[in-house]
Amino acid sequence: MVNLQVNYRGGDYLLSLPTTLSEINVDYLNKITQHIHVAPDYALIAILYKVRPIEIVSSVKQNKNANVGAVAMFIKANSNTSFYNNNNIKLGDTGFYDNIKLGDTIIIAPADIALGHTVRVVNNNLTPSKLLELAETNPDLNKKLIGVMSPTYFVDFKVVATAFIHGSMTKDESKESMYLVPGGTLE
């Protein structure tokens, strides 16, 4: 986590920017999006951009688009995954979308993310816009940002069709040491 002292609305604040996915608090993301309701067959996802903070400020000042890597994270969905026949008789239920949990990384094509609708979350303090606002009101922040060598995560939100979500990965990935074994020896 990168921590920076900033002045905001006349007071001193600590700006904490996560440098790893595990430092992004999913409860915070859930709380700031509680007021957002999605239509059936749509999902609210978080787009987590990883970039050095000074690159955001520089690209805006130079009026250039930044090219950054991103990860999509599931926030919530309103899925209608049941299948009905022509007589409106329920045939089955996949339950796939109901099994994706808050904070799971989702598998979704970048083009499908681009087709989604951007959702502005006013209380989101991890947006590039918030960083730019702070940089305008803190003359010394640019100098501090130049010193931040680690890329940090910024978060935006999108609403996408649940059909665009092709899979998910939980945070509990197996850490099986099979091909690189600590203390292993040749036979």
Buried (B, 14 or more C-beta within 10 A) or exposed (E): EBEBEBBBEEEEBEBBBBBEBEEBEBEBBEEBBEEEEBEEBBBBBBBBBBBBBBBBBBBBEEEEEEEBEBBBBBBBBBBBBEEEEEEEEEEEEEEEBEEBEBBBBBEBEEEBBEEBEEBEBEEBBBBBEBBEEBBEEBEEBBEBBEEBEEBBBBBBBBBBBBEBBEEBEEEEEEEEEEEEEEEEEEE
